[in-house]
Amino acid sequence: MGLGVWEGPRYVGVIVFGRGATPRIGQPYGLQQGQVCELVRVAMRDHASPVSRMLAVAVRLLKRRCPALRLVISYAASEEGHHGGIYQANGWLYEGPMESYKVSLGGKLVHPRSIGSKYGRHEIEFLRAMIDPNAHVVRGLTRHKYLMPLDDEIRQQVAVKAKPYPKKDLRAKQAMAGTPGTAAV
């Protein structure tokens, strides 16, 4: 479900919720597809309202439109300079860091799902043979995992997994600002 964000008559962006990268996204929480979703994207251009407020409204609308949903999951990519500040501002629970990876393709870091969507597969041998002979896997990246429980029972269940919020790494943000092909946030 995508929700357009408007400030007065001006369209400023979109907040997108989806089924998640895997059909087993809810399994660690005892939830089935339809009971859990992923916050897939928050994309904004110049705006006046805080993104955390926009997200809070979007979650309330999602809960109202999809009453069977019990949990929203989202990830903040540290290599993009994100630490999850918008989730922290909204009281999401921080489950912790997860190891991640991307593929260096054409000099840019690309998520394997994006590559799979575009080329139908994402094996490194295929990418080297057909797309970029210098393609390689970049491991050791971190995703910060956040949970937004939508009912009291799930909140109690996942609260035991909660860890202290990560701090914003200003050095990483500054480094990203000077790296071509990545956005500093």
KEDOLUM-562568 format. One record per residue: residue in one letter; x negated, y negated, z of N, C-alpha, C in turn. Coordinates in pm, whole numbers, padded with zeros to 5 digits, always signed. Example, Ala and Ser with C-alpha at 12.3 -4.5 7.8 and 13.67 -1.06 7.14 Angstrom:
! residues 2
a-01319+00569+00780-01230+00450+00780-01320+00330+00780s-01285+00225+00708-01367+00106+00714-01290-00003+00787
This chain:
! residues 185
m-00085+00116+00000+00000+00000+00000-00090-00123+00000g-00066-00212-00091-00140-00336-00096-00051-00452-00054l-00107-00540+00026-00032-00657+00070-00105-00781+00021g-00037-00859-00063-00094-00984-00108-00094-01085+00005v-00196-01169+00009-00208-01270+00113-00196-01407+00047w-00103-01486+00098-00075-01619+00043-00091-01723+00152e-00144-01836+00115-00144-01954+00202-00065-02060+00127g+00060-02079+00175+00150-02166+00100+00174-02104-00037p+00162-02183-00143+00185-02129-00277+00061-02061-00338r-00049-02061-00266-00177-02015-00320-00210-01872-00278y-00232-01785-00377-00274-01647-00352-00421-01648-00312v-00453-01587-00195-00592-01591-00149-00656-01453-00138g-00578-01346-00151-00642-01215-00145-00545-01102-00122v-00604-00988-00086-00525-00866-00069-00584-00781+00043i-00496-00710+00111-00535-00610+00210-00472-00480+00163v-00557-00377+00145-00512-00252+00084-00529-00136+00182f-00421-00062+00201-00422+00061+00280-00401+00178+00184g-00469+00289+00210-00455+00406+00125-00461+00535+00206r-00454+00646+00134-00452+00778+00198-00586+00817+00259g-00692+00752+00219-00824+00787+00271-00904+00868+00172a-01031+00881+00201-01124+00947+00109-01107+01098+00108t-01047+01153+00209-01032+01298+00219-00893+01333+00270p-00838+01444+00225-00707+01484+00278-00713+01527+00425r-00834+01542+00477-00852+01583+00617-00883+01464+00708i-00855+01344+00665-00890+01224+00742-00829+01225+00882g-00711+01282+00897-00645+01283+01027-00673+01405+01112q-00741+01503+01055-00765+01629+01124-00831+01614+01262p-00935+01530+01278-00996+01518+01412-00900+01466+01520y-00788+01411+01479-00692+01352+01571-00562+01432+01577g-00562+01549+01510-00442+01633+01507-00330+01575+01423l-00365+01492+01325-00264+01426+01241-00268+01481+01098q-00152+01479+01034-00138+01523+00896-00137+01402+00802q-00157+01428+00671-00139+01321+00572-00001+01262+00595g+00011+01134+00583+00138+01066+00610+00146+01011+00751q+00060+01061+00840+00056+01009+00976-00066+00920+00998v-00158+00920+00904-00282+00844+00916-00313+00783+00779c-00373+00666+00781-00416+00605+00656-00548+00532+00680e-00609+00490+00572-00734+00415+00580-00711+00273+00532l-00767+00179+00604-00773+00042+00554-00886+00044+00452v-00850+00036+00325-00944+00058+00216-01020-00070+00180r-00952-00183+00179-01018-00305+00132-00951-00428+00191v-01034-00523+00227-00989-00658+00260-01068-00749+00166a-01001-00810+00072-01068-00894-00028-01003-01032-00029m-01081-01132+00008-01029-01268+00017-01119-01365-00058r-01056-01464-00118-01134-01577-00170-01122-01687-00065d-01160-01808-00099-01155-01917-00002-01016-01923+00064h-01017-01931+00197-00891-01932+00271-00910-02012+00400a-00799-02054+00458-00804-02132+00582-00777-02046+00704s-00689-01949+00693-00653-01864+00808-00763-01764+00838p-00780-01729+00966-00879-01626+01000-00838-01490+00942v-00935-01415+00890-00907-01284+00833-00851-01191+00941s-00895-01206+01064-00843-01121+01171-00693-01141+01188r-00646-01263+01173-00501-01288+01182-00428-01225+01064m-00484-01239+00944-00423-01178+00826-00413-01027+00844l-00518-00966+00898-00519-00822+00919-00416-00782+01024a-00403-00858+01130-00304-00826+01234-00163-00826+01176v-00132-00924+01093-00001-00931+01029+00018-00812+00935a-00086-00778+00859-00077-00666+00765-00052-00534+00838v-00117-00513+00952-00096-00389+01029+00047-00384+01083r+00100-00497+01130+00239-00500+01178+00336-00467+01065l+00312-00523+00945+00398-00492+00830+00386-00346+00790l+00265-00293+00792+00243-00153+00758+00321-00063+00854k+00311-00091+00982+00379-00011+01083+00531-00016+01063r+00582-00132+01029+00726-00147+01006+00771-00071+00881r+00692-00080+00772+00728-00014+00646+00705+00136+00648c+00612+00183+00730+00574+00324+00732+00583+00375+00875p+00703+00400+00926+00720+00435+01066+00657+00568+01106a+00627+00656+01011+00563+00785+01043+00413+00770+01069l+00355+00656+01028+00211+00635+01051+00183+00622+01200r+00073+00686+01241+00035+00681+01382-00104+00625+01404l-00186+00621+01296-00324+00577+01312-00375+00518+01181v-00450+00409+01193-00520+00349+01079-00669+00359+01110i-00746+00402+01009-00891+00416+01023-00957+00321+00924s-01067+00260+00965-01143+00178+00873-01292+00188+00906y-01372+00147+00809-01517+00156+00821-01579+00023+00785a-01685-00013+00854-01762-00133+00822-01901-00088+00779a-01944-00129+00661-02071-00087+00603-02184-00179+00649s-02275-00125+00727-02383-00209+00779-02476-00257+00668e-02494-00179+00561-02584-00223+00454-02526-00342+00377e-02398-00368+00396-02334-00486+00336-02332-00602+00435g-02394-00583+00551-02398-00688+00652-02276-00691+00741h-02192-00585+00736-02070-00580+00817-02094-00504+00946h-02030-00550+01053-02036-00479+01180-01897-00452+01236g-01794-00503+01169-01657-00479+01213-01597-00590+01296g-01644-00711+01278-01592-00823+01356-01442-00843+01346i-01384-00821+01227-01239-00840+01214-01163-00733+01292y-01219-00613+01303-01155-00507+01380-01169-00536+01530q-01286-00582+01568-01310-00616+01709-01214-00726+01753a-01194-00826+01668-01105-00938+01701-00960-00893+01718n-00924-00780+01657-00788-00728+01665-00772-00615+01765g-00878-00583+01839-00867-00481+01942-00869-00338+01891w-00923-00316+01769-00938-00179+01721-01037-00107+01812l-01026+00022+01823-01119+00102+01901-01237+00140+01814y-01355+00130+01868-01477+00165+01795-01515+00308+01829e-01510+00396+01728-01544+00536+01752-01695+00558+01747g-01765+00473+01673-01910+00486+01669-01965+00480+01528p-02097+00486+01518-02161+00483+01386-02157+00622+01322m-02152+00623+01192-02157+00747+01114-02265+00732+01010e-02339+00838+00987-02440+00834+00882-02369+00837+00747s-02421+00762+00654-02362+00753+00521-02472+00749+00417y-02431+00750+00292-02528+00738+00183-02459+00674+00063k-02540+00623-00026-02494+00571-00155-02591+00617-00261v-02558+00586-00385-02645+00620-00496-02696+00491-00557s-02826+00484-00579-02883+00371-00650-02866+00400-00798l-02786+00318-00864-02754+00337-01004-02765+00202-01074g-02857+00194-01169-02877+00066-01238-02924-00043-01145g-02996-00006-01039-03048-00104-00945-02949-00151-00841k-02828-00094-00839-02727-00132-00740-02689-00010-00657l-02658-00034-00530-02608+00074-00445-02459+00092-00470v-02420+00215-00504-02282+00244-00541-02233+00364-00459h-02112+00356-00411-02054+00467-00336-02025+00582-00432p-02054+00706-00390-02029+00821-00478-01884+00831-00528r-01786+00788-00446-01646+00792-00493-01626+00700-00613s-01690+00584-00611-01678+00491-00724-01739+00552-00849i-01852+00618-00832-01917+00683-00946-01830+00796-00999g-01775+00877-00907-01686+00986-00947-01564+00936-01021s-01507+00824-00976-01391+00767-01044-01425+00722-01185k-01543+00664-01200-01581+00610-01331-01628+00717-01429y-01709+00814-01379-01771+00911-01469-01715+01053-01454g-01627+01074-01359-01568+01206-01341-01651+01299-01255r-01770+01262-01221-01858+01340-01134-01968+01250-01080h-02037+01297-00977-02139+01210-00917-02267+01285-00881e-02290+01403-00940-02414+01475-00912-02533+01396-00964i-02639+01392-00886-02755+01311-00920-02821+01356-01051e-02823+01487-01076-02882+01536-01201-02805+01485-01322f-02672+01487-01313-02588+01435-01421-02615+01286-01441l-02619+01211-01331-02641+01067-01341-02776+01035-01404r-02879+01109-01367-03012+01086-01425-03014+01120-01573a-02947+01227-01611-02948+01270-01752-02862+01182-01840m-02748+01135-01789-02651+01068-01874-02638+00917-01853i-02675+00867-01737-02647+00727-01704-02774+00646-01678d-02855+00692-01582-02972+00615-01540-03080+00713-01496p-03191+00721-01569-03296+00816-01532-03359+00785-01396n-03339+00666-01345-03395+00630-01214-03294+00642-01100a-03178+00699-01127-03076+00714-01023-03131+00799-00909h-03099+00759-00786-03140+00836-00670-03046+00810-00552v-03045+00905-00460-02961+00897-00342-03034+00815-00236v-02961+00724-00172-03015+00644-00062-02943+00690+00064r-03017+00757+00150-02961+00810+00275-02998+00721+00393g-02939+00749+00506-02972+00675+00628-02892+00547+00645l-02786+00530+00567-02700+00413+00582-02602+00439+00696t-02547+00334+00751-02455+00347+00864-02320+00286+00831r-02216+00359+00867-02079+00310+00864-02030+00303+01008h-01972+00192+01045-01912+00178+01176-01765+00217+01164k-01720+00314+01241-01583+00366+01230-01494+00305+01337y-01381+00248+01291-01284+00184+01379-01148+00252+01365l-01075+00255+01477-00943+00318+01482-00840+00219+01536m-00725+00212+01470-00613+00132+01520-00495+00227+01543p-00476+00269+01670-00361+00354+01700-00232+00273+01690l-00129+00338+01637-00002+00268+01618+00105+00311+01718d+00072+00404+01807+00165+00440+01914+00084+00472+02040d+00152+00472+02153+00084+00490+02282+00019+00627+02296e+00083+00731+02245+00027+00866+02257-00107+00877+02184i-00113+00826+02062-00239+00830+01986-00342+00738+02050r-00298+00624+02101-00392+00532+02168-00460+00604+02285q-00385+00674+02367-00443+00748+02480-00538+00857+02430q-00498+00924+02323-00580+01034+02270-00715+00985+02217v-00716+00873+02142-00840+00826+02082-00921+00734+02173a-00858+00683+02278-00929+00592+02369-01050+00659+02432v-01044+00790+02452-01158+00861+02512-01278+00864+02419k-01257+00841+02289-01366+00839+02191-01429+00700+02179a-01365+00599+02238-01409+00461+02219-01546+00435+02279k-01625+00361+02204-01759+00320+02247-01765+00167+02247p-01865+00109+02310-01879-00038+02305-01899-00084+02160y-01844-00200+02131-01857-00256+01997-02003-00282+01960p-02038-00260+01833-02172-00298+01789-02179-00450+01777k-02297-00503+01794-02318-00647+01780-02352-00679+01636k-02323-00800+01598-02358-00848+01465-02508-00862+01455d-02566-00805+01352-02711-00812+01330-02739-00925+01232l-02775-01040+01285-02799-01157+01200-02915-01134+01104r-03015-01056+01145-03127-01029+01055-03080-00952+00933a-02989-00855+00953-02939-00777+00839-02860-00868+00745k-02780-00957+00803-02702-01050+00720-02795-01141+00639q-02899-01192+00703-02994-01278+00632-03067-01202+00523a-03105-01077+00553-03174-00996+00453-03083-00969+00334m-02953-00945+00360-02860-00916+00251-02839-01039+00164a-02849-01156+00221-02828-01278+00144-02933-01292+00035g-03049-01233+00055-03155-01244-00046-03168-01123-00134t-03075-01025-00121-03082-00903-00200-02989-00910-00318p-03040-00906-00443-02952-00911-00559-02856-00792-00559g-02733-00816-00605-02636-00709-00621-02561-00674-00495t-02583-00747-00387-02507-00723-00265-02449-00853-00216a-02342-00843-00145-02276-00963-00096-02311-00985+00050a-02343-01105+00084-02366-01138+00225-02234-01178+00285v-02200-01119+00398-02073-01148+00462-02098-01195+00603
